[in-house]
Amino acid sequence: MDGRQQRVRKTRKRRGEPRDVVVFVYDGVRLMDVAAPLEVFATAAGLGGAYALTVCSADGAPVITSTGTRLHADAAVSEVGEVHTVIVPGSEDLPHHPPPDGLLDAVTLLAGRCARVASVCTGAFALAAAGLLDGRRATTHWRHAAVLARRHPAVTVDPDAIFVRDGHMYTSAGVTAGIDLALALVEDDEGAGLAREVARDLVVFLRRPGGQSQFSVAARTPSPRHDVLRGLLDEMAGDPAADHSLPALARRGGLSARHLTRLFNEQVGSTPAAYVESVRLEAAQALLEAGETVTGAARRSGLGSDESLRRVFLRHLGVTPSTYRARFRTTGEGAGARAGTRAGAEGTRAAAGAKAGGGARSR
């Protein structure tokens, strides 16, 4: 925890005040980027969390959101004092045009008055343009990650993460990732119990870990030109636990192991073994999200033993399978149905079976 975070937390504790969460809005702001974190923090406050919410604009005037909806502000930036959290939502214009007049000054001023700063989706462009992400890791919507990296070379952009924390700066991917980020912030503040209650109230999983991919293995893999290779990838996605060793793949494809390895490297961008591991990891994640045991997920995904599953999770996600499973655990009826609903809606996870690699990308 850095000095500013300690100062704000000590002040809040001394005064017995809630954590002030400020969401900064401006013309063209994406409505969902604003509403999603507000809903999470408001729900947390309703369930006993220490939060007070403020929507502010540069001059306190209403703004017109991306949907054309007029959004009223509670205060001007100049009226905002020392607060705990500042959230900067994104807009469709930020990756393509210079920031609106006053945006960077407002973001810089707010960032200097808080313990932590978070952006949703393309809000990372505002933070980066203000110099707040220089020398830090960050993420944004996968569609705009390359632009962010090119425009701001001092920022290390992770194009795949759901959200990234670097010090007191938090950045998140597109739209619904704002929910994941806000739930993670609630968990940091109030503990997993309240975060879980908020998630249950909103009928979402507790949260996807920040390092989880924005989209599935199949969605981020270029479509191979070679018919045999496409067929083998479909087989892996359809049954991750089958024998997908190099000799077995070569035999089924009617190719030599050397030729198949060369095709994978050229058209998939990885070795056969690395791709199979990615597919099985994704299958194991889906199984754990749906309530499967660690042992069951290891077996049904094709990763084999608990220890193999643990090594793969630590290498790729930085958490153990049991920790990952706990993040998605819920109580009451319908947990499996909710898991399947979310997987189908977002297209980033196969529902409770051993399949992996949907086709659609998550926002």
N, C-alpha and C positions, 0 to 999 in steps of 0.2 A: 504494500500500500504506500503511495507516495505522500508527500507533505500535504497537498491540497485535499486529498481524500481524508487524511487523519484530521485535518482542521475542520472540515465540514461535518464529519461524523461526531467529533467531540462537541462541536457547537450544538448539533441537533440533540445529542444525548443530554447536554447540560440544560437546554431549554425545554426538553421533553416534547419537541415538535416532530411532526411527520416528515418524511423525506419529500422534498419538493421535486416533482418531475415536470419539466417544461418541454412542451413540444412546439418547435418553431415552424410556422407555416408562412407560405408566400404564394403569389399567383402562379397557378400551374401545378401546385403540389399534388401529388397523387393521393386521392382521398383514402384509399385503403392503407397506405403507408402511415397516415395519421391515425386512422381509426383503430387499427389492429393493436398497436402498443397501448393506446389509451384504454381500450377495452380490457386488456390484460391487467394494467395497473388499477383501473377502477374496480374491477372484480376483486383483485387482491385487497384493495382498501375495504370493500364491502364484506370481506371475509376476515377482517381484523388486521390487515397489513397497514403499516404506518406510511401512507402515501397521500399527498395532496397534489392535484393535477392543475396545470395551467397551460392554456394554448396562447401563444404570443405571436405577433407579427412585428415587422420592423417598426411600424408606427402605431400599432394598436388597431388599425382599420381592418375590416373584413377582407378576405381574399377569395378569389375564385379558383376552385380546385379543378383537377383534370376532368372531372365529370360535368363541370359547369355549375356545380353546387356552390352557393355562397357560404363560406365558413367564417363565423364570427370569432374574433380573438378576445381573450380576457385582458390582455395587457400589451403594451408596447415593450420592445426590448429594453429601452431605457428605464422602464419601471421594474424590471426583474433584478432582484438582488442576488445574494449568494444562495445557490440552490444545490441540490444533490445531483440530479441527472438532467442532462439536456439531450433531446432526441431531435435529429434533423432528418425528416423524411425526404424522399426523392421526387423527381418529376421526369417526364419524358423528354424535356428540353435539355436538362443538364448535360447529358453525354454529347449533345450536338451543337449547343450554343453557349456563349458566355453566360455566366451566372447573372440573374437579374440585378439591377442596381440596388445596392444596399445589402444584398444577401451575405456577401463575404464579411463585411463589417459587422453585421449582426451575429453571424456564426462565431466570429473571432471574439466578440465581446461576451457572448454567452459562455463560450468555452473557457474563458478566463475566470468565470464565476461559479464553476461547478466542480464536483468531485469526479464525474465521469461524463463522457460524451459518447453518444451512440448515433449511428446513421442507419437508415432503412433503405435498401435497394440503392438507387443512384444518388441518394444523399451523400454517399462517399465522395462523389465528385465535388460537392461543396466543401467537405472537410479537407480534401486534398488540395483544392484551389486556395484554401485559406492557409495552407502550409501545415495543417495540424497532423497530417499523416506522414510527413517526411521522416524517413528512417524507420518507418513502421510497416508491419504487415497489415493487409486490409483485404476485403472482398467486396463484391458488388454483384449485381445480376450477371449471370454468365454471358448474356448477350453483349454486355458492355465492358467486360473485364479487360479485353485487349485494348480498348480505347483508353481506359483509365491508366493502364500500365504505360502505354505510349505517351500519353499526355503528361503523366507525372512519374518520371523515371526514378525519383527518389522514394517512391512507394513500392513495396514488394507486394504485388497483387496475387492473391490466391484465388484463381477463377472457379474453384470447385467447392469451397467451403460454404456451409450454411451461414455461419457467422465466425468472426475472428475477433479475439481480444488481444490487444497489445498495450500493456500498461492500463491506463484509464480510458483508452480509446477503443470503442467497439464498432465494428461495421458488419452489416448483414447483407444477405443476398435478396432476391426479389420478393416483394409483397408478403407472402405468408411467412417468410423467414423472419419478418418483424415480430410475429407471434413467438417463434422459437427464441429469439433474442430477448424479448421482454420477459418470457417465462424464466429464462436463465438468469436475468437480472433479479427477478423476484426471488429465485432460489438462492442467489448469492446473499441477498438482503435478509430474507426471512426464513430460509431453510426449505428443504425439499417438501416438507409437509404442506405448507401453504401453497407452494407452486403446484403441487399435485392437486390440491383442492381447486385451484383456479383452472387447471387443465380439465378437470372433470366437469366443472361448471360450463366451460366453453366447448366441451365434447371434443377435445383434441388430446393427443398423447402429451405426456409431461413435457417432453421436448426432444427434438432430434439433437444429438451432440453437434457442437460447432464444426467438428471436422468431417461430419458426414457429407457425402457428395450431394450437390444440387440436383443431379440427375443420374439415371441408372447407367450401368455398364453398357447395355445395348444402345442407349441414347447417345452416349458420348463416344461410341466406336464408329469410325467411318465405315460405310457399307462396302465390304470387300467386292472387288470386281470378279474374283474367281468364284464360279458356281459351287465348287466343292467346299471352299472355305466358308461361304455363306451357309451352306447346309450344316457344316460342323458347328458353327456358332449357334445356329438354331437348336441343335441337339444339346449343346451345353446349357443353354438357357432353359430348355424344356426339362432337363433332368441333370441338375448339377452333381448329383451323387453318383452318377454312372462312371464307368471307367473312361476317363479322359486323359490317360497317360499318353505321352507322345507316340509310343508304338501302337496303341489302340486307335488313336486318331488317324495316324498314317495308314493303318490297315483299312479303316472304314472309308477313308478318302481315296484309297488306291494310289497313294503317293509315297515317296520315300520320306523318311523322317527328316532328312536334310532339306528336301524340297519344301516340305510343309513348314518347317521352321523359317525358311527364307520367305515364304508367302506371308506368314504371320508377321514377321518383322516389317515387310514392305507394305502390307495392306491393312494390318491391324495396329501396328506400332508397338507390339510387345511380343514376347515369346509365348508359345502355347501354354507353358506352365504358369506364367504370370497372369495370362487372361483367365485360365481356369480358376486360379486362386481368387481373382476379383469376382467372378461369377458366384463362386461358392461363398465368399464373404457376404455378398449381397443377399444370397439365399439365407444364410445364417442370421443376418440382421432381420430379415422379414419374419423368420421363425421366432426369434426372440421377442420381436415386437408383438407378435400374436400370442405370446404367453408360453411358448415351448421352453422346456428346460434347457440348460446349457448342454447337457449330455445329448439330449434329443436333437438339438440344433446342430451339434457337431456331426452326429451320425447322418441326419437327413440332408444336410447340405453337402456332404461328401468330404468334409474336412477331417472326419475320423474321430479323433480323441478330444477330450476336454483340453488337454495340453496343447494340441495342434491349433484348436480354435483360439485358445488364449494367446498364443504367439502371433497368430494372424491379426487378431483384434488389436493387440498392442502395437504391432508394426504399422498397421494402416490407420487406426482410429485413436490410438493412444489411451484406450480404456480397456478394462477386462470385459469379457462377455457378461459376467454377473452384474457389473456396474451398468453396462449398456441395458441389460434387461430391466434393471430396477428403474431406469429412467422412463420406461414405458409401462410399468406396472400400474394397474388400477384395480378398484374393487367394485363389487356389485355386478349385476347381470349385463350382458351385452358387450363385454370387452372384446371378444373375438369379432363380433359384428362391426364394432367401431374400427378395429384394425383393418378389416377387409375393406370397409368403406373408404378409409383414408387412402389405403394403397390404390384402390381403383380410381379415386378422385384425382390424386396427384400423378398417378402413372409412374411413380418412381420405385414402387416396391410391388412384387407379386404378393398376393394376399397371404394366407396362412400356409400354403403348400410349399413344396421344395422348388418352385420355379423362381427364376430371377430374371431381371432385365426386361422391364416393360418398355414401351417405345416412346412415351411422351416425356418431355422435359418438365421439371418442376419449376414453378416460379417462386 
